[in-house]
Amino acid sequence: MDGLADMGGTDGWGAAMVPARDEPVFGEPWEGRAFALTLLTIGRVSGRNIDAFRHALERLDRHAYLDDGYYGRWLNAAELMLVDSAILAPGAVDARAREIRGEQVEEPAVPEPAKPDYSATGPGSLREVPEPPRFAPGDRVRARNISPAGHTRLAGYVRGHVGTVEVVQPGHVLPDTNAHFQGENPQHVFTVRFDSRELWGEQAEPFGVTIELFDSYLEPAS
């Protein structure tokens, strides 16, 4: 899906903030708790399926993704995963927060949990792929111009554009299916280098952009 997380190359987001050299890991105590709660959610609910977490992030609206800050974004995604798995009822967190503020609110009934039936076939995301890679360093490839309905790591700003394979990476779990608990489907991954002017036009500042792309994201450049 084309989510807010894939904003590379788009205008209107303002200047990027440069972190201070002495910036703490957690600026406020709640950020550390949000980090811990998110890790607990990923581990206990989705079997450490990082792709499911990324899919939750990209489904957040603008306010939940940007205005609540980095760790607020994590917390919002964790809540969405808990609702997806029926650990929490929709609206349960908002109802509890209103109660804490002194409002008279009826909390929704606790649902019957429906955690995903998922177990990784190995540690991490590296996997063996029996087939040889389709492309080699130096090959010209085109990123497919597609807009999948579900999760994908195919960045919108490279779709339909031509680049050059620089490195053949080890096989990885395919996020597009793993995020939906539809199988790991490992594929070869390629580091592809794009010219900035190929991506954003001749007026762009000249530089190279490298991005890791799964086999199914690519086709030979004609």
N, C-alpha and C positions, 0 to 999 in steps of 0.2 A: 504494500500500500504506500501511497505518497503521503507520509506523515510529516508533522512539524519537525521531527528530528532530522529530516533530510532537507536542510535549508541551505546547503552549500551553493554558492554562486548566486543567491537571490538577494535582492535589494530590500531596504526598509527596516533593517534590524538594528541600525545604529553601529557605533564603533565597538570593536572588541575590547573588553576590559583586560588590562595587564595586571596580573596578580602581584602583590607586594612581595618582596624578597623574604620578609619575615612573616608572611601570612600563615596563621596556624592551620592545621588540618581541619579542625572544627572551630569555626568562629564563635559558636554559641553551644551550650550544653545540649540543646535539643537536636542539633545536627548529628552529634555522635549517637544519640539514641535512635534517630531515624536511620542512620547507617546500619546499626545493629539489627533493628527490626526488619530492614529490607533483606539483609543477609539471611536472617532466620526464615523469612518468608520464602526466599528462593530455595533454601536448602530443604525445608520441611514440606513445602507445598508442591514444588515442581521438580524435585530431585536434582537440584543444582542446574536446572536448564536455563542457562544465561540467555538463550535466544527467546524464551518465553518472557523473560524480564524485559528485554529490548522491545519486544512486540507490545508489551504493556506501556512502555515509555512512549512509543510512537502513536499510541491511541489517545494520549492525553490531549485536552484542549489547550489553547494558548495560555490561559491563566494557570492551569495546573503544571504546564511544562516550563514556562518562563517566569511568570510573576512570583511563584513561590520559591524561586532559587534552586540551586543544584540539589541539595539534600531534600528540599521540599518536593522536588520532582521525583526523587527516589521513593519517598514516602507515599506519594500519590500513586505511583506505579505499583508499589507493594499492596496498597489497598485494593487496587483494581484486580490484581492477581488473586487476592483473598476472596473478592466477590465472585470472580470467575469460577473459583473452586468451591463456592458456597460455604466457605469458612465464615464469611460475613454476609449478612443480608444487604442488598442495595439500600443505601441511606442510613445504615446502622451507625457509622462513624459520625455523620452530621447530627443524628438524633442524640447521641451520647454527648457530643460537644455542646449542644443546646441545653441539655439537662444540666451539665456542669455550670453553664452560665445562669442557671436558675429558671429556665423555661419549663413549662409543663408539656412534655412531649412523650408520646407513646412510641417506644422503640419497636422496630419490626421484629417479628418472630425469628428465632434462630433457625436457619435452614439445616437440612440434612447435608453434611459435607459430601462433595463429589470431586475429590482430588484426582488429578490426572494419573492414569495408569502408565507410569514412565519409569524406566530404569536404564541408565546409560550403559552402553556396551563396553565402556572403558573409561579410564580417567581423562579429564580434560576434553579437548575437541579434536585432537589429532587422530586420524584413522588411516589405515592402509586402503589404497585403491588398487585393485588388481589390474585394471586396464592402464596402458601407457598414456601419458598426457597427449592431448591432441595438438598442443602448440609447444614451440620451443623458443628460447630467447632469440630475439630478432624478428619473429613473425609479426606481421601486421594483423591486428584484430579489430573488430568492431563490437562495441558493447550493444547488446540487443536493445532495441527501442520498444520496451514493454512496460506496462504499469500493472504489476500483479495485484490481485485483490487482497492478498494476505501479506505476511511479513517478507521482506527481502533486504539484502545488503547491497543491492545494485543501486548505487547513488543516482539520483535523478539527473544530475548535471553531466554525467558521462554517457547517458543513454543515446544511442544512435551515432556516437562519435568514434573515431578511429585512433588507436594508439598502438604502441609497440610493446611486445612482451619483453620484460627485462629478466625476470626470475621465475622459475617453476617452483612453487612452494609445496610442502607436503600436503597430503590429503587432509581435509577437514570435514567435520559434520556440516551438512547443508542447512543453514539457518532457515531457509524458506519452508522446509517441512518440519524441522525440529521444533521451531517455535510453536507449532500447532500440535505437537505430539503425534506426528504422522510418520515418524521414522527418521533415522539419522542420515541416510542416503549420502554417504561421503563422496566428495568430488575433489579433483585436483583444483588447486588455487594458483592463480597467476598474478604476479606483480606486473601491472601494465602502466606504461608511462604515456601521458597525454601532454600535448603542447597546450598551453593556456589559451592560445589564439584559436586552436581547434575547438575548445570548449566554449569560449566566451567572445569570439570574434577578433578581428584584426586590431581593434583598438585596445585590447587587453594588454596589460603589462606582460612582457615575455618571460615565462618561467615554465618549468616542468611540474606536472602533477602525477604522482604515482599512487595507485590504488590497487588493493588486492581484490580480484574478481574470480568468482567460481566459474567452473567450466560451462555450466548451463547459462551463464550470463553472456557468453561470448560466441561470436561466429567469425569465420575468416573474412578479412577485409577484401572486397572485390576491387 
